[in-house]
Amino acid sequence: MSKFTNGPNDLTIKEISERLRKGEITSTELTETAIKRIEEIDSKIKAFITPTFEVAREQAKRADEMIKKGSNKSPLCGIPYNLKDVFCTAGIKTTAASKILENFIPLYNATVYEKLMEAGAVLLGKVNTDEFTMGSSTENSAFGPTKNPWDLTRVPGGSSGGSAAAVAAGMGFFSLGTDTGGSIRQPSSFCSTVGLKPTYGLVSRYGVIPYASSFDTIGPITSSVEDLALVLSEIAGLDVKDSNTAGSITKDYTKNLNKNIKGIRIGLPEEFFADGLEKEVKEIIDQAIKVLEKLGAKVEKMSLPMTKYAIAAYYVIAKAEASSNLMRYDGIHYGRNKDTRQRRAGKIQGYKPTKNLTELYFQNRTEGFGDEAKRSIMLGTYTLSSGYYDAYYLKAAKVRTLIKREYEEAFKKYDLLLTPVSPFSAFKIGEKKEDPLQMYLSDVMTVPINPAGVPAMSVPAGFTKNGLPVGMQIIGPHHGEEKIIQLANAFEKKTGWQDKKPSLNNES
């Protein structure tokens, strides 16, 4: 089709939704355009684990019928999107990018997927992630790494790297990701997309494979702030299946989009601008701050002293919760069972069945889990073990409380906080993979937000001299998404960074 130049993301969700309502284009046509785009370029990006093109065609047909009848008023009706491969989808493989779940087909749907189906959105496929969302680069996937559309030799970030890369490359209008310590915001920064980690409990986690349950949040990745507000309005709200969801009624997160930001008080935590921040990244964020000041925001330096303890406390708690969550994947409750596979395959020369359950568990987990998942199990089990629980886990939990209180105090004085998303732009594939500590430190500016439970957004703020995206992080108080969206939209309209798209000409 010739209606789009660089894929369907030439237009925003609002623009394409209006065209769908006017009959200028059908969802079926739009979906076929998106499918063609994926078929043409995903061999370079490798964002998709499981394309769902036939499902998409069926959903697009239903969307066209609803639009024609006027029975569905959602702005997402007929809009193609994708899901990070940790959202359960009945009848569709959900792998968590792990060998242990490579053939797992759920019998039920995640709540957010149900909501998107009700809205009439069209699922293009399940996209890549670090295994069980444990990583910062989408290199820890059993199905291979995803590449950054801006530079195919570099990572897209993680763990929602497949989601961010797909949206940046025009393979769908939006994607849902998960954020445990920065896994929506960091890839959004690396790929020049807009990504939101909502307030903990704003979006249901039911049916989403967990990493660390007390940190995990579900959020959208889009090409613009307005698109993000539209998606958030559809997926947020109370879910009786998730006791952590907020009891408030669902909001329209688009209502503050066109408000000016004059008088908004913004704090700049000095801990996020300290040593380790790349010069170019700092210069880009400094320029972004000047733009906001010209728009009328009041910007002031401040301090969050507990930030220096956030990484240590986060990883103690996160790995402890991960080890508990991964316990179910043993080849018996969930996951592949080598004994069963061998029996189904018939007699195989040299095969010996396991002698007992312990040997079976060890065999299934050794083959099924990747290095980062194994590392999480060992670290988490260690910190929860007798003699170390008080020294590590309990102490980390106390630090978490102090971090939460510190943010609560900060928001008594400031409407929002502003920081870089990452101390650097996207790094080379393989550059940090062999050094887990360096990989963990790549989340140093996003991790503190999760223990605090507050919302934060990455919005495109500019590009380095070699053309790599840099994101700006806007942090708000609990349920402060509307104020974040207001500021981000004003900045986006003034700068237009979101309109710049990758050429996909650079080869790895």
Secondary structure, 3 states (H helix, E strand, C coil): CCCCCCCHHHCCHHHHHHHHHHCCCCHHHHHHHHHHHHHHHHHHHCCEEEECHHHHHHHHHHHHHHHHHCCCCCCCCCCEEEEECCECECCECCCCCCHHHCCCCCCCCCHHHHHHHHHCCEEEEEECCCHHHCCCCCCCCCCCCCCECCECCECCCCCCHHHHHHHHCCCCCEEEEEECCCCCHHHHHHHCCEEEECCCCCECCCCECCCCCCCCEEEEEECCHHHHHHHHHHHECCECCECCCCCCCCCCCCCCCCCCCCCCEEEEEHHHHCCCCCHHHHHHHHHHHHHHHHCCCEEEEECCCCHHHHHHHHHHHHHHHHHHHHHHECCCCECCCHHHHHHHHCCCCCCCCCCCHHHHHHHHHHHHCCHHHHHHHHHHHHHHCCCCHHHHHHHHHHHHHHHHHHHHHHHHHCCEEEEECCCCCCCECCCCCCCHHHHHHCCCCCCCHHHHCCCEEEEEEEECCCCCEEEEEEECCCCCHHHHHHHHHHHHHHHCHHHCCCCCCCCC
